[in-house]
């Protein structure tokens, strides 16, 4: 076990971290999934999935999922939340690379890529949200800054759950161990194949319930470049630049496995001149998606989405392709 911890801390020392805003913070003031937070023993964070909840007429079903790949519009939050508790019981610190997702287990490690500029960082999901329709994730202010959309407020993004790393964090959190700072190590440019074998197989090993030294503190002690904010040390962040292709924003009214059902929905949207049917293969199944667009700007997509919902298309979403 000691060899595992040494290998893990060696990986932790290699990193980059960070801070946090808000684009949908007004909606987040009444989180339906955060009852019972704030006890002293929970401030380091617990493993949590949570119950189904309903916001603005739409149901969300949290679940444990390690293969999620999703595109859409991300926003950011931070002001007014520093020092408050997240959905899994942590104290929110705007100096950390964290994020909120509507259904993922907490904690999870997720790579977020800005599809407009290719900038990517890894964040740790520890909160529920965003509760604004048409958003797939709220990231921290610092994450938005690193991704290049802090001043804009929103961005087209791709989010990818890191399977092995997220499973490892889930086990740590289930045993009561803190997972804060693990995103620090992951923001170093290390391929999964280069990670220590002990880290890869951690889910098979017993995990000590003894408090672990925070990776950020360990990095500071090891002389890793960083900065101090509010008396806490934060390693300097590492941003990855990934290749991206041009994408468009669409508002999707529905997705069907039966073509005739898609045709019927498209026909009910006759007042929208740009309604069309596109096809997609998902896990070997053929889907027919009724979409409007492309739409030039996020606010235009928001307005179109609102019109569809008011017209009774309650499953409508914003997608990016």
C-alpha positions, 0 to 999 in steps of 0.5 A: 500500500505504501508503494501505491501511495508513493507512486500516486503522490509522484503522479500528483507532483507532476501537475497544474491546478486553479480558480472560479464564475457564474452564468447560471448562479441565480438558478443554482441558489436553489439546488434540488440535490444538496439537502443535508450538506455542510456537516464538518465531517462532510466538508472534504466531500463524499461519494454521491449520486443523488435522487432524480430531480425536476427543474423547469419542468425537466427531469434529471436522473443522476447515475454512475457513468464512466463512459460519458462523452457529451457536447453542448454549451458550458457556462461558469460560476464562482462569485457568491459561492466561495466558501459555500458547500457543493452538492457532495459536501465539499467547501467550494473554493474558487482557486480549484478546478471543479465543475457542476454536472447535472447527472454524473457521480461525484467526484468525477474527473472530466476533460473539458475542451473548448471547441472554438479554440482547442484549449482543454483542462481536466476538472473534478465534478463535485457539484450539481448543475447547471440548472439553466436549460441548454447548458451541459456543465458549469465550470469554475471561473479559473477553468473558464479563464484557462479555456478562454471563455471567461469574458464571453460567459459561455462556450461550445465544449466537449466533455469526456469522463476519464474512466479509470481515474474517475473510478479510482476517485469514486473508491477513495470517496466511498472510503471517506478519503478526500479527493480534493486536488486530484485534478492537479495531477491530471492536468499534467500532460500524461497519457494513461499508458504512462501512469503508474501501474499502481494508480491504474489498478487502484480500484482493486486495492484496499484504500487507507482511511487515514487522511491523505496529504493534499496533493496541492500541499505536497506539490508545494513542499516538493517545489512545484511552481505555483502560487498562493491564494487565500493562504492556500497553495495552488500549482500553476495550471497546465492547459492542453491544446487539442485539434478541433474542427468547426462546429455548429449549434442546433436546437434538437426537438427530439430523437427517435428510433422510428423514422415516421415518428421523427417525420411527425414531429418535424411536421408539427414544427412547420412554423420553423422553416429550418426544421430537418431530420438528421441520422446518427448511430449510437451504440449500433442503433439508428436514431432520427433527430429532429433539429432546428438550425444551425444557430449562429449564437448561444443567445439565439439558441436559448431563445429558440429553445424557450419557444420550443419548450413553450410550444410543448416540446419539453425534451428539446435541448441545445446540441453542438456538432 
